[in-house]
């Protein structure tokens, strides 16, 4: 699989999963072993799932006026 180097670096830092890399002919593109990258994606989704603050739309609607962003503390934000 070929991905931009910054994507590989950011996600391996976030998940702490070692990734096997291969040399690429292009400078800013990195090649990774696809099964290894699948593990990175599973770990990333698991971390995101555990960090969820509001599990349902109903929970969000109850707290939307007083809610703060868990990351930066801002009151003005969108939910994904």
C-alpha positions as CSV (number, residue, x, y, z in Angstrom):
1,X,0.0,0.0,0.0
2,X,1.2,3.5,-0.8
3,X,0.4,6.4,1.5
4,X,1.8,9.9,2.2
5,X,4.6,9.8,4.7
6,X,2.8,12.2,7.1
7,X,-0.2,9.9,7.3
8,X,2.0,6.9,8.2
9,X,3.9,9.0,10.7
10,X,0.8,10.5,12.4
11,X,-1.1,7.2,12.7
12,X,1.8,5.2,13.9
13,X,2.5,7.8,16.6
14,X,-1.1,7.8,17.6
15,X,-1.5,4.0,17.7
16,X,2.0,3.1,18.7
17,X,1.9,0.1,16.3
18,X,5.2,-0.6,14.5
19,X,4.7,-0.6,10.7
20,X,6.9,-2.4,8.2
21,X,7.9,0.1,5.5
22,X,9.4,-0.4,2.0
23,X,11.4,1.9,-0.1
24,X,9.4,3.9,-2.6
25,X,10.4,5.4,-5.9
26,X,8.6,8.7,-5.1
27,X,10.0,10.9,-2.3
28,X,6.9,11.8,-0.2
29,X,5.1,8.5,-0.6
30,X,5.7,5.6,1.7
31,X,4.9,2.0,1.1
32,X,3.6,-0.2,4.0
33,X,2.6,-3.8,4.3
34,X,-1.2,-3.9,3.9
35,X,-1.9,-6.4,6.7
36,X,0.2,-4.4,9.1
37,X,-1.7,-1.3,8.1
38,X,-5.0,-3.1,8.8
39,X,-3.9,-3.6,12.3
40,X,-3.1,0.2,12.6
41,X,-6.6,1.0,11.4
42,X,-8.2,-1.4,13.9
43,X,-6.2,0.1,16.8
44,X,-7.1,3.6,15.6
45,X,-10.8,2.9,15.5
46,X,-10.7,1.2,18.9
47,X,-9.0,4.2,20.5
48,X,-11.6,6.5,18.9
49,X,-14.4,4.3,20.1
50,X,-13.2,4.4,23.7
51,X,-12.7,8.1,23.7
52,X,-16.2,9.0,22.5
53,X,-17.9,11.5,24.8
54,X,-21.5,11.3,23.5
55,X,-22.6,7.9,22.3
56,X,-25.9,8.9,20.8
57,X,-27.5,12.0,19.2
58,X,-29.9,12.1,22.1
59,X,-27.1,12.5,24.6
60,X,-25.5,15.2,22.5
61,X,-28.9,17.1,22.3
62,X,-29.2,17.1,26.1
63,X,-25.7,18.6,26.7
64,X,-25.2,20.7,23.5
65,X,-25.7,24.1,25.3
66,X,-23.2,23.4,28.0
67,X,-20.9,21.0,26.1
68,X,-17.2,21.6,25.8
69,X,-14.8,20.1,23.3
70,X,-13.0,17.3,25.1
71,X,-9.8,18.2,23.3
72,X,-9.5,22.0,23.5
73,X,-12.4,23.0,25.8
74,X,-14.1,25.3,23.2
75,X,-17.9,25.6,23.2
76,X,-18.2,26.3,19.5
77,X,-17.6,23.0,17.7
78,X,-19.2,20.4,15.4
79,X,-19.6,16.7,16.2
80,X,-18.5,14.1,13.6
